[in-house]
Amino acid sequence: MDAEIIVEKKESVAWITLNKPRVMNALGKQTLLEILAAMEDIGNEPGIAVTVIRGAGKSFCTGMDTREAPGPYGPEMAEFTRLADRVFTVIEKFSKITIAVIQGYCLAGGFEIALGCDFIIAENNCKIGDGHINLPGFVPSGGSSFRLPKLIGIKKAKQLLLTGDLISGKEAQKIGLVDYAVPAKDLARTTENLVTKLADKSPIGLAYMKSLINESSELTLETGLKKEHAYVDILGKTEDYKEALAARREKRKPVFKGK
């Protein structure tokens, strides 16, 4: 049986490809388990700074694989939902920088994966949105009703969640849902450019910066400053910090190890 995801690692970047193109990379139990295992493995490698999530074929992900759907109710569905929630939460709280690369369709569980990523790069004409109101469950079960309003505001979130409409990548960029929307021919190049820019940074520096940003809305300024100062002290003792100073003195590009 073919692996339902493909994981590739190159220097400080990991690439996770959802590998069920015949069903638009829909999520089944095995897919979710493989994603969890991949994220755990990548998370344990200090030298990896960036993780890219993309879909094989012509689409990103269309949510639950209906061929494996246990039904809208009952213990099997509850188990599947808990597993999916673990995946979405792991992605959102992942210490590495995450990038979702979207083409074709991205909805339901695929949308919830993308919402958990730090960056979203979309093809101009892709179709992206929640769509749960049009599906048997009627409401999300993976957090998009919570995450989406924080990202684009309540009014715009209501437009997408209550209508079930899918919007283009270009429109998604206008409302702040995606970071970059580009023609299909530029999708790979745009992704590589962002990946290269991030991968040049210290993995441990990126992780601490991401933590500060993610926690900022829950902290007072005083607490946030204390946390910044604590992280400066921690980072000043790392090998990456020493390497950055040495590289500056020697006028060369630093080689970071995430330690």
LOGUGU-198223 format. One record per residue (C-alpha): x, y, z; residue number from 0; chain; residue in one letter. Coordinates in Angstrom, 1 decimal, always signed. Each point is the difference from the previous one (the first is absolute). Layout:
<nodes>
{node {X,Y,Z},NUM,A,A}
...
</nodes>
This chain:
<nodes>
{node {+0.0,+0.0,+0.0},0,A,M}
{node {+1.3,+3.4,-1.0},1,A,D}
{node {+0.9,+2.4,+2.8},2,A,A}
{node {-2.7,+2.6,+0.5},3,A,E}
{node {+2.5,+2.7,+0.6},4,A,I}
{node {+3.5,+0.5,-1.4},5,A,I}
{node {+2.7,+1.5,+2.2},6,A,V}
{node {+3.2,+1.5,-1.5},7,A,E}
{node {+2.8,+1.7,+1.9},8,A,K}
{node {+2.6,+2.2,-1.6},9,A,K}
{node {+2.4,+1.9,+2.3},10,A,E}
{node {-2.1,+2.2,+2.3},11,A,S}
{node {-3.4,-0.6,-1.8},12,A,V}
{node {-2.5,-2.8,+0.3},13,A,A}
{node {-2.7,-0.5,-2.7},14,A,W}
{node {-3.2,-1.9,+0.8},15,A,I}
{node {-2.1,-0.9,-3.0},16,A,T}
{node {-3.5,-1.3,+0.5},17,A,L}
{node {+0.0,-2.9,-2.4},18,A,N}
{node {-3.6,-1.0,-1.0},19,A,K}
{node {-0.5,+2.0,-3.2},20,A,P}
{node {-2.8,-2.3,-1.2},21,A,R}
{node {-2.2,+1.2,+2.8},22,A,V}
{node {+1.4,+3.6,+0.1},23,A,M}
{node {+2.2,-1.0,+3.0},24,A,N}
{node {-3.0,-0.6,+2.3},25,A,A}
{node {+0.9,-0.9,+3.6},26,A,L}
{node {-0.5,-3.5,+1.3},27,A,G}
{node {+1.1,-1.4,+3.3},28,A,K}
{node {+3.2,-1.4,-1.5},29,A,Q}
{node {+0.8,+3.4,-1.6},30,A,T}
{node {-0.4,+1.7,+3.4},31,A,L}
{node {+2.2,-2.5,+1.8},32,A,L}
{node {+2.7,+0.4,-2.6},33,A,E}
{node {-0.1,+3.8,+0.3},34,A,I}
{node {+0.3,-0.3,+3.8},35,A,L}
{node {+3.0,-2.3,-0.3},36,A,A}
{node {+1.7,+2.2,-2.6},37,A,A}
{node {-0.5,+3.1,+2.2},38,A,M}
{node {+1.4,-1.7,+3.0},39,A,E}
{node {+3.0,-1.2,-2.0},40,A,D}
{node {+0.7,+3.4,-1.5},41,A,I}
{node {-0.6,+1.7,+3.4},42,A,G}
{node {+2.9,-2.1,+1.4},43,A,N}
{node {+2.5,+1.3,-2.5},44,A,E}
{node {+1.5,+3.2,+1.2},45,A,P}
{node {+1.5,+0.9,-3.3},46,A,G}
{node {-3.3,+0.2,-1.8},47,A,I}
{node {-1.3,+3.6,-0.1},48,A,A}
{node {-2.9,-0.2,-2.5},49,A,V}
{node {-2.8,-2.6,-0.8},50,A,T}
{node {-2.0,+0.3,-3.2},51,A,V}
{node {-3.4,-1.7,-0.3},52,A,I}
{node {-1.4,-0.5,-3.5},53,A,R}
{node {-2.2,-2.3,-2.0},54,A,G}
{node {+0.9,-2.4,-2.8},55,A,A}
{node {-1.9,+0.4,-3.3},56,A,G}
{node {-2.3,+2.9,-0.6},57,A,K}
{node {-1.4,+0.7,+3.5},58,A,S}
{node {+1.2,+0.7,+3.5},59,A,F}
{node {-2.6,-1.8,+2.2},60,A,C}
{node {-3.8,-0.3,+0.0},61,A,T}
{node {-0.5,-1.2,+3.6},62,A,G}
{node {-1.2,-3.3,+1.2},63,A,M}
{node {+0.3,-3.0,-2.3},64,A,D}
{node {-3.7,-0.9,-0.4},65,A,T}
{node {+1.0,-3.6,-0.9},66,A,R}
{node {+1.2,-0.4,+3.6},67,A,E}
{node {-2.7,+2.2,+1.7},68,A,A}
{node {-1.3,-1.9,+3.0},69,A,P}
{node {-3.3,+2.0,-0.1},70,A,G}
{node {-0.9,+3.4,+1.4},71,A,P}
{node {-0.5,-1.3,+3.6},72,A,Y}
{node {+1.2,-2.6,+2.4},73,A,G}
{node {+3.2,-1.1,+1.6},74,A,P}
{node {+1.9,-0.7,-3.2},75,A,E}
{node {-0.7,+3.5,-1.3},76,A,M}
{node {+1.0,+1.4,+3.4},77,A,A}
{node {+3.3,-1.9,-0.2},78,A,E}
{node {+0.7,+1.3,-3.5},79,A,F}
{node {-0.8,+3.5,+1.0},80,A,T}
{node {+2.4,-0.2,+3.0},81,A,R}
{node {+2.7,-1.3,-2.2},82,A,L}
{node {-0.5,+2.8,-2.6},83,A,A}
{node {+0.0,+2.6,+2.8},84,A,D}
{node {+3.4,-1.4,+1.2},85,A,R}
{node {+1.4,+0.6,-3.5},86,A,V}
{node {-1.4,+3.5,-0.3},87,A,F}
{node {+1.3,+0.9,+3.4},88,A,T}
{node {+3.4,-1.5,-0.5},89,A,V}
{node {+0.3,+2.0,-3.3},90,A,I}
{node {-1.0,+3.3,+1.7},91,A,E}
{node {+2.3,-0.5,+3.0},92,A,K}
{node {+2.9,-1.4,-2.0},93,A,F}
{node {+3.3,+1.5,+0.9},94,A,S}
{node {+1.2,+0.1,-3.6},95,A,K}
{node {-1.2,+2.6,-2.5},96,A,I}
{node {-2.8,-1.6,-2.1},97,A,T}
{node {-1.2,+1.0,-3.5},98,A,I}
{node {-3.1,-1.3,-1.7},99,A,A}
{node {+0.2,+0.0,-3.8},100,A,V}
{node {-3.5,+0.0,-1.5},101,A,I}
{node {-1.2,-0.8,-3.5},102,A,Q}
{node {-3.3,-1.4,-1.2},103,A,G}
{node {-2.4,-0.5,+2.9},104,A,Y}
{node {+0.6,+0.6,+3.7},105,A,C}
{node {-3.0,-0.4,+2.3},106,A,L}
{node {-1.2,-1.6,+3.3},107,A,A}
{node {+2.9,-1.9,+1.5},108,A,G}
{node {+2.4,+1.3,-2.6},109,A,G}
{node {-1.1,+3.5,+0.9},110,A,F}
{node {+0.7,-0.7,+3.6},111,A,E}
{node {+3.5,-1.3,-0.8},112,A,I}
{node {+0.7,+3.2,-1.9},113,A,A}
{node {-1.3,+2.2,+2.8},114,A,L}
{node {+2.4,-1.6,+2.4},115,A,G}
{node {+3.0,+0.9,-2.2},116,A,C}
{node {+2.1,+3.2,+0.5},117,A,D}
{node {-0.1,+0.8,-3.7},118,A,F}
{node {-2.4,-0.8,-2.8},119,A,I}
{node {+1.0,+0.2,-3.7},120,A,I}
{node {-2.9,-0.4,-2.4},121,A,A}
{node {-0.4,-0.3,-3.7},122,A,E}
{node {-2.1,+2.9,-1.3},123,A,N}
{node {-2.9,-2.1,-1.2},124,A,N}
{node {-0.1,-2.6,+2.8},125,A,C}
{node {-3.2,-0.5,+1.9},126,A,K}
{node {+0.4,+0.4,+3.8},127,A,I}
{node {-2.5,+0.2,+2.9},128,A,G}
{node {-1.5,-1.9,+2.8},129,A,D}
{node {-3.1,-1.5,-1.6},130,A,G}
{node {-1.3,-1.9,+3.0},131,A,H}
{node {-3.4,+1.6,-0.1},132,A,I}
{node {-0.5,-1.8,-3.4},133,A,N}
{node {+1.1,-3.4,+1.5},134,A,L}
{node {-1.8,-2.5,+2.1},135,A,P}
{node {+1.6,+1.3,+3.3},136,A,G}
{node {-1.2,+3.6,-0.7},137,A,F}
{node {+2.6,+1.5,+2.3},138,A,V}
{node {+3.8,-0.4,+0.3},139,A,P}
{node {+1.5,-2.4,+2.5},140,A,S}
{node {+3.6,+0.9,-0.5},141,A,G}
{node {+0.2,+3.6,+1.2},142,A,G}
{node {-0.6,+2.1,-3.1},143,A,S}
{node {-2.9,+1.9,+1.7},144,A,S}
{node {+2.5,+1.0,+2.7},145,A,F}
{node {+3.1,+0.6,-2.1},146,A,R}
{node {-1.5,+1.7,-3.1},147,A,L}
{node {-1.6,+3.0,+1.9},148,A,P}
{node {+3.4,+0.7,+1.7},149,A,K}
{node {+1.7,+0.0,-3.4},150,A,L}
{node {-2.4,+2.0,-2.2},151,A,I}
{node {-2.5,+1.6,+2.5},152,A,G}
{node {-3.5,-1.1,+1.0},153,A,I}
{node {-1.9,+1.7,-3.0},154,A,K}
{node {+2.2,-1.7,-2.7},155,A,K}
{node {+0.0,-3.3,+1.9},156,A,A}
{node {-3.8,+0.1,+0.1},157,A,K}
{node {-0.1,+0.5,-3.7},158,A,Q}
{node {+2.0,-3.2,-0.6},159,A,L}
{node {-1.3,-2.2,+2.8},160,A,L}
{node {-3.8,+0.8,-0.4},161,A,L}
{node {-0.1,+0.0,-3.8},162,A,T}
{node {+2.3,-3.0,-0.4},163,A,G}
{node {+1.5,+1.9,-3.0},164,A,D}
{node {+3.4,-0.8,-1.4},165,A,L}
{node {+2.0,+2.9,-1.1},166,A,I}
{node {+3.0,+0.3,-2.4},167,A,S}
{node {+3.6,+0.3,+1.2},168,A,G}
{node {+0.0,+3.5,-1.3},169,A,K}
{node {-3.0,+1.0,+2.1},170,A,E}
{node {+1.4,-1.8,+3.0},171,A,A}
{node {+3.1,+2.1,-0.1},172,A,Q}
{node {-2.1,+3.2,-0.1},173,A,K}
{node {-1.7,-0.9,+3.3},174,A,I}
{node {+3.2,-1.1,+1.7},175,A,G}
{node {-0.8,-3.7,-0.1},176,A,L}
{node {+3.1,-0.9,-2.1},177,A,V}
{node {+3.4,+1.6,-0.1},178,A,D}
{node {+0.8,-0.3,-3.6},179,A,Y}
{node {-2.3,-0.7,-3.0},180,A,A}
{node {+1.8,-0.6,-3.3},181,A,V}
{node {-0.6,-1.5,-3.5},182,A,P}
{node {+0.3,-3.7,-0.2},183,A,A}
{node {+3.3,+0.3,-1.9},184,A,K}
{node {+1.5,+2.0,+2.9},185,A,D}
{node {-1.2,-2.2,+2.9},186,A,L}
{node {+3.2,-2.2,+0.3},187,A,A}
{node {+2.3,+3.0,-0.4},188,A,R}
{node {-1.8,+2.1,+2.6},189,A,T}
{node {+0.1,-2.9,+2.4},190,A,T}
{node {+3.7,-0.6,-0.6},191,A,E}
{node {+0.7,+3.7,+0.5},192,A,N}
{node {-1.8,+0.1,+3.4},193,A,L}
{node {+1.5,-3.3,+1.1},194,A,V}
{node {+3.6,+1.2,-0.9},195,A,T}
{node {-0.5,+3.3,+1.9},196,A,K}
{node {-1.2,-1.9,+3.1},197,A,L}
{node {+2.5,-2.8,-0.2},198,A,A}
{node {+2.8,+2.5,+0.2},199,A,D}
{node {-1.0,+0.8,+3.5},200,A,K}
{node {+0.9,-1.8,+3.2},201,A,S}
{node {-2.6,-2.8,+0.6},202,A,P}
{node {+0.1,+0.6,+3.8},203,A,I}
{node {-0.3,+3.8,-0.6},204,A,G}
{node {-3.1,-0.5,-2.2},205,A,L}
{node {-1.5,-2.3,+2.6},206,A,A}
{node {+0.3,+2.5,+2.8},207,A,Y}
{node {-1.2,+2.9,-2.2},208,A,M}
{node {-3.0,-2.1,-1.0},209,A,K}
{node {-0.8,-0.8,+3.6},210,A,S}
{node {+0.2,+3.7,+1.0},211,A,L}
{node {-2.4,+1.0,-2.9},212,A,I}
{node {-2.5,-2.8,+0.8},213,A,N}
{node {-0.2,+0.9,+3.6},214,A,E}
{node {-0.1,+3.8,-0.4},215,A,S}
{node {-3.8,+0.4,-0.1},216,A,S}
{node {-0.3,-1.8,+3.4},217,A,E}
{node {+2.7,+2.1,+1.8},218,A,L}
{node {+0.3,+3.4,+1.5},219,A,T}
{node {+2.8,+2.2,-1.4},220,A,L}
{node {+1.9,-0.4,+3.3},221,A,E}
{node {-0.2,-3.8,-0.1},222,A,T}
{node {+0.9,+0.0,-3.7},223,A,G}
{node {+3.1,+2.1,+0.6},224,A,L}
{node {+1.1,-2.4,+2.8},225,A,K}
{node {-0.5,-2.9,-2.4},226,A,K}
{node {+2.1,+1.7,-2.7},227,A,E}
{node {+2.8,+0.7,+2.5},228,A,H}
{node {-0.1,-3.6,+1.2},229,A,A}
{node {+0.3,-1.3,-3.5},230,A,Y}
{node {+2.9,+2.4,-0.8},231,A,V}
{node {+1.8,-1.6,+2.9},232,A,D}
{node {-0.8,-3.5,-1.2},233,A,I}
{node {+1.0,+0.7,-3.6},234,A,L}
{node {+3.3,+1.7,+1.0},235,A,G}
{node {+1.2,-3.4,+1.3},236,A,K}
{node {-0.7,-1.9,-3.2},237,A,T}
{node {+2.4,-1.3,-2.6},238,A,E}
{node {-2.0,+1.8,-2.7},239,A,D}
{node {+0.5,+3.4,+1.7},240,A,Y}
{node {+3.8,-0.6,+0.3},241,A,K}
{node {+0.0,-1.1,-3.7},242,A,E}
{node {-1.9,+3.2,-1.0},243,A,A}
{node {+2.6,+2.2,+1.7},244,A,L}
{node {+2.9,-2.0,-1.5},245,A,A}
{node {-1.5,+0.2,-3.5},246,A,A}
{node {-0.5,+3.8,+0.4},247,A,R}
{node {+3.7,+0.4,+1.0},248,A,R}
{node {+1.2,-2.2,-2.8},249,A,E}
{node {-2.4,+1.5,-2.6},250,A,K}
{node {-1.6,-3.3,-1.0},251,A,R}
{node {-3.4,-1.6,+0.0},252,A,K}
{node {-0.7,-1.7,+3.3},253,A,P}
{node {-0.6,-3.8,+0.2},254,A,V}
{node {-2.7,-0.5,+2.6},255,A,F}
{node {-0.7,-3.4,+1.7},256,A,K}
{node {-3.0,+1.0,+2.2},257,A,G}
{node {+1.9,-0.5,+3.2},258,A,K}
</nodes>
